[in-house]
């Protein structure tokens, strides 16, 4: 039920109640006035007849009074006049002055549906009560009058109510319904994101003020959204530069390990090439040496390609990514620097494919930062495990609705993290490493990447025993 209909209904109910109460009071008032008029007429007639009856009683006796009553009934049509003789009045005329008492009134039910108003007036001659004059009249005219009055009032109430209803509907639609519909449509468009919406409602009432407030609100929202979009673009550009800087910093750390990794194939290639150049190998042996040189060159190209691919700036392009591939590529890239620190990276990805929707390069960067932290936390070397886990989780800080998530779990046997430091590990530029050993951006960048993917990072750490860092990301169902 819309607002106009509600207002009209409420107004009509109120008016109907008032009209009915007013009509009822009016009918009751008219009934009271009608009866008062009847009583007044009865009293006047009764006094006239009673005065004449009293004088006749003195002069001529009871028979004369009876004749008077008969003549009165013959002259009157709607009223019956009767004489009720007093029990002790006698039949002879009495002497003295005629006096009358106040009339008494009584409504008598003759049979169902018929009532009469009976007015009695006692007549005294001297101190003797000689009789009473009674005036009787049917109340049927009164009932008919009241029914007609009720019908007339009901017709008036109905006419006024219908006219008011039509007027209320028209005015309600013009004054309330149409403006509210415009405001509702505008609010709906704003809710759908159309901030160019304006309400053209030139009125000076509350709805007009509301329309102008909505227009000002949409203007401010439009400006705020534009500013927010600019800030978001600036923030994204800054984060992209920050992540690229972090990636390049990681590349610098990896370069030393990869340089060591390139030493062996370079030595093999140079030795085989010298043997071919000096003629030390001929025929099939020369071909075998050339094949070895080619294999080692391909190995070097693959190592260098992986490093360059990691260092290349790429826009986030969420696609369906197999986390097994991300884990294996990251482990292959970091194995040289891990080997220099005496750390062995063990990969446990399982047999089943694990798909998530994210940017492969961004996931690799986030995992690389976590694995690098694990390697640096193991100065005495040891085993670092990278595995893929699954579970139903509810993201922290959001609705407590569980869904399936995949996790890339990095477990090291390093120095661990102190409890007072743990809440700050995701703060930008926060680091516990010596000066020059880190920028403090690694975990912060990884945390931002996981948030963009709809995930988060969990850290469990025991000082002097190691840490377990899990990068959670929503599962992407296989199509």
C-alpha positions as CSV (number, residue, x, y, z in Angstrom):
1,X,0.0,0.0,0.0
2,X,1.6,3.3,-1.1
3,X,1.7,6.5,1.0
4,X,-1.1,8.2,-0.9
5,X,-3.5,5.3,-0.3
6,X,-2.4,5.1,3.4
7,X,-3.0,8.8,3.9
8,X,-6.4,8.7,2.1
9,X,-7.5,5.6,4.0
10,X,-6.5,7.2,7.4
11,X,-8.2,10.5,6.5
12,X,-11.4,8.7,5.3
13,X,-11.6,6.6,8.4
14,X,-11.1,9.6,10.6
15,X,-13.7,11.6,8.7
16,X,-16.1,8.7,8.7
17,X,-15.8,8.2,12.4
18,X,-16.4,11.9,13.1
19,X,-19.4,12.0,10.7
20,X,-21.0,9.0,12.2
21,X,-20.5,10.3,15.7
22,X,-21.9,13.7,14.6
23,X,-24.8,12.1,12.8
24,X,-25.6,9.9,15.8
25,X,-25.5,12.9,18.2
26,X,-27.7,14.8,15.7
27,X,-30.3,12.1,15.5
28,X,-30.4,11.8,19.3
29,X,-30.8,15.5,19.6
30,X,-33.6,15.6,17.1
31,X,-35.3,12.7,18.9
32,X,-35.0,14.6,22.2
33,X,-36.4,17.8,20.6
34,X,-39.2,16.0,19.0
35,X,-40.3,14.4,22.3
36,X,-39.9,17.8,24.1
37,X,-42.2,19.3,21.5
38,X,-44.7,16.5,22.0
39,X,-44.6,16.9,25.7
40,X,-45.0,20.7,25.5
41,X,-48.0,20.3,23.2
42,X,-49.5,17.6,25.4
43,X,-49.1,19.8,28.5
44,X,-50.7,22.8,26.8
45,X,-53.6,20.7,25.6
46,X,-54.0,19.0,28.9
47,X,-54.1,22.3,30.8
48,X,-56.8,23.7,28.5
49,X,-59.0,20.6,28.7
50,X,-58.3,20.2,32.5
51,X,-59.3,23.8,33.2
52,X,-62.5,23.4,31.3
53,X,-63.2,20.0,32.9
54,X,-62.7,21.5,36.4
55,X,-65.2,24.3,35.8
56,X,-67.7,21.9,34.2
57,X,-67.3,19.6,37.2
58,X,-68.2,22.5,39.5
59,X,-71.1,23.6,37.4
60,X,-72.6,20.5,35.9
61,X,-70.9,17.4,37.3
62,X,-69.3,14.3,35.8
63,X,-71.5,13.9,32.7
64,X,-70.6,17.3,31.5
65,X,-66.9,16.5,31.7
66,X,-67.5,13.2,29.8
67,X,-69.3,15.2,27.0
68,X,-66.3,17.6,26.9
69,X,-63.9,14.7,26.4
70,X,-66.0,13.3,23.6
71,X,-66.1,16.7,21.8
72,X,-62.3,17.1,22.2
73,X,-61.7,13.6,20.7
74,X,-64.0,14.5,17.8
75,X,-62.1,17.7,17.1
76,X,-58.6,16.1,17.4
77,X,-57.4,13.5,15.0
78,X,-53.9,12.3,16.2
79,X,-54.5,12.8,19.9
80,X,-56.7,10.8,22.2
81,X,-58.2,12.7,25.2
82,X,-59.6,10.8,28.2
83,X,-61.0,11.5,31.6
84,X,-60.1,9.4,34.6
85,X,-62.4,10.0,37.5
86,X,-60.9,10.0,41.0
87,X,-61.9,7.2,43.3
88,X,-63.4,9.5,46.0
89,X,-64.6,12.4,44.0
90,X,-68.2,11.5,44.0
91,X,-70.8,12.5,41.4
92,X,-72.1,15.7,42.7
93,X,-70.6,19.1,41.8
94,X,-68.1,20.4,44.4
95,X,-67.4,23.9,45.4
96,X,-64.0,25.7,45.4
97,X,-61.4,26.9,43.0
98,X,-60.0,24.7,40.2
99,X,-56.3,23.9,40.5
100,X,-54.0,21.8,38.4
101,X,-50.8,19.8,39.2
102,X,-47.7,19.4,37.1
103,X,-48.2,16.9,34.2
104,X,-46.6,13.5,34.3
105,X,-45.4,11.7,31.1
106,X,-45.1,8.0,30.4
107,X,-44.2,6.0,27.3
108,X,-46.5,3.0,27.0
109,X,-45.9,-0.1,24.9
110,X,-49.3,-1.2,23.5
111,X,-47.8,-4.1,21.5
112,X,-44.5,-4.8,19.8
113,X,-43.7,-2.0,17.4
114,X,-46.1,0.6,18.7
115,X,-45.5,3.0,21.5
116,X,-47.6,5.9,22.8
117,X,-46.8,9.0,24.9
118,X,-49.3,9.4,27.7
119,X,-49.5,12.7,29.6
120,X,-51.6,12.8,32.8
121,X,-52.7,16.1,34.5
122,X,-54.5,15.9,37.9
123,X,-57.5,18.3,38.4
124,X,-58.4,19.6,41.9
125,X,-61.5,21.5,43.0
126,X,-60.6,23.0,46.3
127,X,-58.8,20.3,48.1
128,X,-60.7,17.5,46.4
129,X,-59.1,15.5,43.6
130,X,-61.9,15.1,41.1
131,X,-60.0,13.3,38.3
132,X,-57.2,13.5,35.7
133,X,-57.1,14.4,32.1
134,X,-54.9,12.1,30.0
135,X,-53.5,12.9,26.6
136,X,-52.3,9.9,24.5
137,X,-50.5,10.1,21.2
138,X,-48.7,7.5,19.1
139,X,-44.9,7.8,18.7
140,X,-45.0,6.3,15.2
141,X,-44.6,9.8,13.6
142,X,-41.6,10.3,15.8
143,X,-40.0,7.0,14.7
144,X,-40.8,7.8,11.0
145,X,-39.2,11.2,11.5
146,X,-36.1,9.8,13.1
147,X,-35.8,7.1,10.3
148,X,-36.0,9.8,7.7
149,X,-33.5,12.0,9.5
150,X,-31.2,9.0,9.9
151,X,-31.4,8.2,6.2
152,X,-30.8,11.9,5.3
153,X,-27.8,12.1,7.6
154,X,-26.4,8.8,6.3
155,X,-26.7,10.0,2.7
156,X,-24.9,13.3,3.7
157,X,-22.1,11.4,5.5
158,X,-21.7,9.1,2.5
159,X,-21.6,11.9,0.0
160,X,-19.1,14.0,2.1
161,X,-16.9,10.9,2.6
162,X,-16.9,10.0,-1.1
163,X,-16.2,13.6,-2.1
164,X,-13.5,13.9,0.5
165,X,-12.0,10.5,-0.7
166,X,-11.8,11.7,-4.3
167,X,-10.4,15.0,-3.2
168,X,-7.9,13.3,-0.9
169,X,-6.7,10.9,-3.7
170,X,-6.3,13.7,-6.2
171,X,-4.5,16.0,-3.8
172,X,-2.6,13.1,-2.2
173,X,-1.3,12.1,-5.6
174,X,-0.4,15.6,-6.6
175,X,1.0,16.7,-3.3
176,X,2.5,13.5,-2.0
177,X,2.3,10.5,-4.4
178,X,3.9,12.0,-7.5
179,X,6.7,13.8,-5.6
180,X,7.5,10.7,-3.5
181,X,7.6,8.6,-6.7
182,X,10.1,11.0,-8.2
183,X,12.2,10.9,-5.0
184,X,12.0,7.1,-4.9
185,X,13.0,6.7,-8.5
186,X,15.9,9.1,-8.0
187,X,17.1,7.2,-4.8
188,X,16.9,4.0,-6.8
189,X,19.1,5.4,-9.6
190,X,21.6,6.7,-7.0
191,X,21.6,3.3,-5.3
192,X,22.5,1.8,-8.7
193,X,25.4,4.1,-9.0
194,X,24.0,6.9,-11.3
195,X,25.2,9.9,-9.4
196,X,24.2,12.3,-12.2
197,X,20.6,11.9,-11.1
198,X,18.8,15.2,-10.1
199,X,15.3,15.6,-8.8
200,X,13.4,18.5,-10.5
201,X,10.8,19.3,-7.8
202,X,10.3,23.0,-7.5
203,X,8.3,23.2,-4.3
204,X,8.8,25.0,-1.0
205,X,7.4,22.3,1.3
206,X,9.2,19.5,3.1
207,X,9.3,17.3,0.0
208,X,10.9,20.1,-2.0
209,X,13.5,20.6,0.7
210,X,14.1,16.8,0.6
211,X,14.6,16.9,-3.2
212,X,17.1,19.7,-2.9
213,X,18.9,17.8,-0.1
214,X,19.1,14.7,-2.3
215,X,20.5,16.8,-5.2
216,X,23.2,18.3,-3.0
217,X,23.9,14.8,-1.6
218,X,24.4,13.3,-5.1
219,X,26.6,16.3,-6.1
220,X,28.8,15.7,-3.1
221,X,28.8,12.0,-3.7
222,X,29.8,12.5,-7.3
223,X,32.6,14.7,-6.3
224,X,33.7,12.3,-3.6
225,X,33.5,9.3,-6.0
226,X,35.6,11.2,-8.5
227,X,38.2,12.1,-5.9
228,X,38.1,8.5,-4.6
229,X,38.7,7.2,-8.1
230,X,41.6,9.5,-8.5
231,X,43.0,8.5,-5.1
232,X,42.5,4.8,-5.9
233,X,44.3,5.1,-9.2
234,X,47.1,6.9,-7.4
235,X,47.2,4.3,-4.7
236,X,47.3,1.5,-7.2
237,X,50.1,3.2,-9.1
238,X,52.0,3.7,-5.8
239,X,51.4,0.0,-4.8
240,X,52.4,-1.2,-8.2
241,X,55.7,0.8,-8.0
242,X,56.2,-0.4,-4.4
243,X,55.7,-4.0,-5.4
244,X,58.0,-3.6,-8.4
245,X,60.6,-2.1,-6.2
246,X,60.2,-5.0,-3.8
247,X,60.4,-7.4,-6.7
248,X,63.6,-5.8,-8.0
249,X,65.1,-5.9,-4.5
250,X,64.4,-9.6,-4.4
251,X,65.9,-10.0,-7.9
252,X,69.1,-8.4,-6.5
253,X,69.2,-10.9,-3.7
254,X,68.6,-13.8,-6.1
255,X,71.2,-12.6,-8.5
256,X,74.1,-13.7,-6.3
257,X,72.7,-17.2,-6.0
258,X,71.9,-17.5,-9.7
259,X,75.4,-16.2,-10.5
260,X,76.8,-19.2,-8.5
261,X,74.3,-21.4,-10.2
262,X,75.5,-20.3,-13.7
263,X,79.1,-21.0,-12.8
264,X,79.0,-24.8,-13.3
265,X,77.3,-24.8,-16.8
266,X,79.6,-22.0,-17.9
267,X,82.6,-24.0,-16.9
268,X,81.3,-27.1,-18.8
269,X,80.5,-25.0,-21.9
270,X,83.9,-23.4,-22.0
271,X,85.7,-26.7,-21.5
272,X,83.7,-28.5,-24.2
273,X,84.1,-25.5,-26.6
274,X,87.9,-25.5,-26.1
275,X,88.1,-29.2,-26.8
276,X,86.3,-28.7,-30.1
277,X,88.4,-25.7,-30.9
278,X,91.7,-27.5,-30.2
279,X,90.7,-30.6,-32.2
280,X,90.9,-32.8,-29.1
281,X,87.6,-34.4,-30.0
282,X,86.5,-35.3,-33.5
283,X,83.6,-36.9,-35.2
284,X,81.0,-38.3,-32.8
285,X,82.8,-37.0,-29.8
286,X,82.7,-33.5,-31.3
287,X,79.0,-33.8,-31.8
288,X,78.5,-35.0,-28.2
289,X,80.5,-32.0,-26.9
290,X,78.3,-29.7,-29.0
291,X,75.2,-31.3,-27.6
292,X,76.5,-30.8,-24.0
293,X,77.2,-27.1,-24.8
294,X,73.7,-26.7,-26.1
295,X,72.1,-28.4,-23.1
296,X,74.1,-26.2,-20.7
297,X,73.2,-23.1,-22.7
298,X,69.5,-24.0,-22.5
299,X,69.9,-24.5,-18.8
300,X,71.4,-21.1,-18.3
301,X,68.8,-19.5,-20.6
302,X,66.0,-21.1,-18.5
303,X,67.6,-19.8,-15.2
304,X,68.0,-16.3,-16.6
305,X,64.6,-16.4,-18.2
306,X,63.0,-17.3,-14.8
307,X,64.8,-14.4,-13.1
308,X,63.8,-11.9,-15.9
309,X,60.2,-13.2,-15.9
310,X,60.0,-12.6,-12.1
311,X,61.6,-9.1,-12.4
312,X,59.3,-8.0,-15.2
313,X,56.6,-5.4,-14.3
314,X,53.1,-6.9,-14.9
315,X,49.6,-5.7,-14.4
316,X,47.4,-7.8,-12.1
317,X,45.3,-10.0,-14.4
318,X,43.3,-12.5,-12.4
319,X,43.0,-15.8,-14.2
320,X,42.5,-19.4,-13.2
321,X,45.9,-20.4,-11.7
322,X,47.1,-23.8,-10.6
323,X,48.9,-23.2,-7.3
324,X,51.1,-26.3,-7.9
325,X,52.7,-24.5,-10.8
326,X,53.2,-21.3,-8.7
327,X,54.8,-23.3,-5.8
328,X,57.1,-25.3,-8.1
329,X,58.2,-22.2,-10.1
330,X,58.9,-20.3,-6.9
331,X,60.9,-23.2,-5.4
332,X,62.9,-23.6,-8.6
333,X,63.7,-19.8,-8.6
334,X,64.8,-19.7,-5.0
335,X,66.6,-23.0,-4.8
336,X,70.0,-21.5,-5.7
337,X,70.0,-18.8,-3.0
338,X,68.5,-21.4,-0.5
339,X,71.4,-23.7,-1.3
340,X,74.0,-21.0,-0.5
341,X,72.4,-20.6,3.0
342,X,72.3,-24.4,3.5
343,X,68.5,-24.5,3.2
344,X,66.8,-27.3,1.4
345,X,63.4,-26.4,-0.1
346,X,61.0,-29.3,0.0
347,X,57.8,-29.0,-2.1
348,X,54.6,-30.9,-1.2
349,X,51.8,-30.1,-3.6
350,X,50.0,-33.4,-3.7
351,X,48.5,-35.0,-6.8
352,X,45.2,-33.1,-7.1
353,X,45.2,-29.8,-9.0
354,X,44.5,-26.8,-6.8
355,X,43.0,-23.9,-8.7
356,X,42.5,-20.3,-7.6
357,X,41.6,-17.1,-9.4
358,X,44.4,-14.6,-9.1
359,X,47.4,-13.1,-10.9
360,X,50.1,-15.8,-11.2
361,X,52.9,-13.2,-11.1
362,X,51.4,-11.5,-8.0
363,X,51.0,-14.9,-6.2
364,X,54.6,-15.8,-7.1
365,X,55.8,-12.5,-5.7
366,X,53.8,-13.0,-2.4
367,X,55.1,-16.5,-2.0
368,X,58.6,-15.6,-2.9
369,X,58.7,-12.9,-0.2
370,X,57.5,-15.4,2.5
371,X,60.0,-18.1,1.4
372,X,62.8,-15.5,1.3
373,X,61.9,-14.5,4.9
374,X,62.0,-18.2,5.9
375,X,65.4,-18.7,4.3
376,X,66.8,-15.7,6.0
377,X,65.4,-16.9,9.3
378,X,67.5,-20.1,9.1
379,X,71.1,-19.0,9.4
380,X,72.1,-22.5,10.4
381,X,70.4,-24.0,7.4
382,X,67.8,-26.8,7.5
383,X,64.7,-27.9,5.7
384,X,62.0,-25.4,4.5
385,X,58.7,-27.0,3.4
386,X,56.3,-25.4,1.0
387,X,53.0,-27.2,0.8
388,X,49.4,-26.7,-0.4
389,X,46.6,-27.2,2.1
390,X,42.8,-26.9,2.0
391,X,40.2,-25.9,4.5
392,X,36.8,-24.2,5.2
393,X,37.5,-20.8,6.7
394,X,35.8,-17.5,7.4
395,X,38.0,-14.5,6.4
396,X,39.1,-12.4,9.3
397,X,37.3,-9.1,9.8
398,X,34.4,-10.0,7.5
399,X,31.1,-11.9,7.7
400,X,31.4,-15.2,9.6
401,X,30.6,-17.2,6.5
402,X,32.8,-20.2,5.9
403,X,33.8,-21.3,2.4
404,X,36.6,-23.4,0.8
405,X,40.1,-21.9,0.7
406,X,43.4,-23.0,-0.6
407,X,46.6,-22.2,1.4
408,X,50.2,-22.1,0.3
409,X,51.9,-23.0,3.6
410,X,55.6,-22.2,4.2
411,X,57.1,-23.8,7.3
412,X,60.7,-23.1,8.4
413,X,62.8,-24.2,11.3
414,X,64.3,-20.8,11.9
415,X,64.6,-18.3,14.8
416,X,60.8,-17.6,14.9
417,X,59.1,-14.3,15.8
418,X,58.8,-12.8,19.3
419,X,55.1,-12.4,20.4
420,X,55.4,-8.6,20.9
421,X,56.7,-8.3,17.3
422,X,54.2,-10.6,15.6
423,X,51.3,-8.0,15.4
424,X,53.6,-5.6,13.5
425,X,55.1,-7.9,10.8
426,X,52.7,-6.6,8.1
427,X,53.5,-2.9,8.8
428,X,55.3,-1.3,5.8
429,X,59.1,-0.8,6.4
430,X,59.0,-2.7,9.7
431,X,61.9,-5.2,10.0
432,X,63.9,-6.9,12.6
433,X,66.8,-7.6,10.3
434,X,70.1,-5.7,10.5
435,X,70.5,-2.5,8.5
436,X,70.9,-3.3,4.8
437,X,69.6,-6.8,5.2
438,X,65.9,-5.9,4.3
439,X,63.5,-3.1,3.5
440,X,60.6,-4.3,5.6
441,X,58.3,-4.4,2.5
442,X,58.2,-8.1,1.9
443,X,55.3,-9.2,4.1
444,X,53.5,-5.9,3.7
445,X,53.5,-6.3,-0.1
446,X,52.5,-10.0,0.2
447,X,49.6,-9.0,2.6
448,X,48.3,-6.4,0.1
449,X,48.5,-8.9,-2.8
450,X,46.5,-11.5,-0.8
451,X,43.8,-9.0,0.1
452,X,43.4,-8.1,-3.5
453,X,42.9,-11.8,-4.2
454,X,40.2,-12.1,-1.5
455,X,42.5,-13.9,0.9
456,X,44.7,-13.2,3.9
457,X,47.9,-14.4,5.6
458,X,48.0,-16.4,8.9
459,X,51.3,-16.6,10.9
460,X,52.1,-19.0,13.7
461,X,55.5,-18.7,15.2
462,X,57.4,-20.1,18.2
463,X,60.7,-18.3,19.1
464,X,63.8,-20.4,18.4
465,X,61.6,-23.2,16.9
466,X,60.4,-21.7,13.6
467,X,57.4,-20.2,11.9
468,X,54.5,-21.4,9.7
469,X,53.1,-18.8,7.3
470,X,50.0,-19.7,5.2
471,X,48.7,-17.6,2.3
472,X,45.0,-18.3,2.0
473,X,43.1,-17.7,-1.2
474,X,39.5,-18.7,-2.3
475,X,39.1,-21.8,-4.3
476,X,38.2,-21.4,-8.0
477,X,35.9,-24.2,-9.0
478,X,36.9,-26.1,-12.1
479,X,34.6,-25.4,-15.0
